[in-house]
Amino acid sequence: MNGLETAIRNALERSDRTNAETRARIYQSARQALESGMRKQGINDPEAVAHQRHRLETLIHAIEQEERAYLDRDVAPVEAPGPVSTETTSDAGPVPDVTPPVVPSSRTAPYLGDDGHVPAPLSEGGERLTASRHDRVTPTAARPDGHPRGEEVDHALEIRAETPMRPRKPRRGLYSRIFVFVILFASLGAGAWWIYSTGMLLSASERDTSVPNPPPRAEAEDFTGSEQTAREPRDPAAEATAEPRTLDSLSGFSDSWIEVFEPKQISAVRPHANALVDVISASDGTALQIVSRSADSDGSVEIAVPSEVLREMAGRASTIALTLQSADEKPVQISVSCDFGRLGDCARHRFTANPEKSDALFRVSFERAMAPGTPGRLLLNGDLGGTGRGVNLYSVRILPGE
């Protein structure tokens, strides 16, 4: 009720509180606010509703009494005191003081009670002539338990019309929370898997999945280093500790190497549509000049590999060596791949052919022990730039594994 009392008094301060009709409208607005607040809070108990209404009427009655007393005090006439007689008689008794009755102001409107009737006028003795109501309780009336009713506090039934209570939001269930967490973890897992699968955290070298192009080099088991040592029997203990030696283009290959091509075997070479071959005499001897006008398979040249050599390579790791140089004074990029039929094939290898005569070596490994009955082939492209340049091929050798 404190909220309604504050609202009523504030409304009286802002309005013409001397007008009875204005005060009646304010009281009626307070009653409507109480009814609206009880409906919003779901208070349907008849006893609780009646109790709240009674408390409001008691409050309105007390405020109206204050307002009327304030108005009566403002309009009461102030009479000058009369002369006091100093004469006294011995047989006269004491003269009682007579207080003139207070005449209510004509501006004060009659108080509108709970039922809308006008209260009865005051009698000469100052008492109001009206039927007594047993259920009317003044603000200072005491309850049977000794506590004034005006001091009663009931938090469960107190109405605050200006601040209606908001409905409680329903709490989420356990299953909805579990579902939210599952969706969150699934999204995080999908994002982590995407980052891992795309290689976003890898470096540029780790993301490069192309076949590396190692520089041409010779291993210790590929040659003996000189023609004299090639004819001598090998010592396993000495061979295990032998250091790699520089490969000599003329005498660097031992007898274990099988020569599958030399320039005079022009019949073992078949050029494709955009490739040209020709036998020339270079400064280092006779060579097969290969000119490629495209970087695809049409610019390649096929070099036959005998079937008996393929049988030596079956089920082993072998080494293939090509002795070549660029056809002009500039380095040129070449590629070499193989197709050995039923035995298998190998990935494409890229090399740089320099103006100096050198050897390009790469290793191939075949797990199948059964070799095909037809010859295989090596595919050589002399210019990956497709500009019509080429290389001079001197020989092709294969070292079968053990």
Secondary structure, 3 states (H helix, E strand, C coil): CHHHHHHHHHHHHHCCCCCHHHHHHHHHHHHHHHHHHHHHCCCCCHHHHHHHHHHHHHHHHHHHHHHHHHHHHHHCCCCCCCCCCCCCCCCCCCCCCCCCCCCCCCCCCCCCCCCCCCCCCECCCCCECCCCCCCCCCCCCECCCCCEHHHCCCCCCCCCCCCCCCCCCCCCCHHHHHHHHHHHHHHHHHHHHHHHHHCCCCCHHHHCCCCCCCCCCCCHHHCCCCHHHHHCCCCHHHHHCCCCCCCCCCCCCCCCCEEEECCCCHHHEEECCCEEEEEEEECCEEEEEEEECCCCHHHEEEEEECHHHHHHHCCCEEEEEEEEEECCCCCEEEEEEEECHHHCEEEEEEEEECCCCEEEEEEEECCCCCCCCCCEEEEEECCCCCCCCEEEEEEEEEECCC
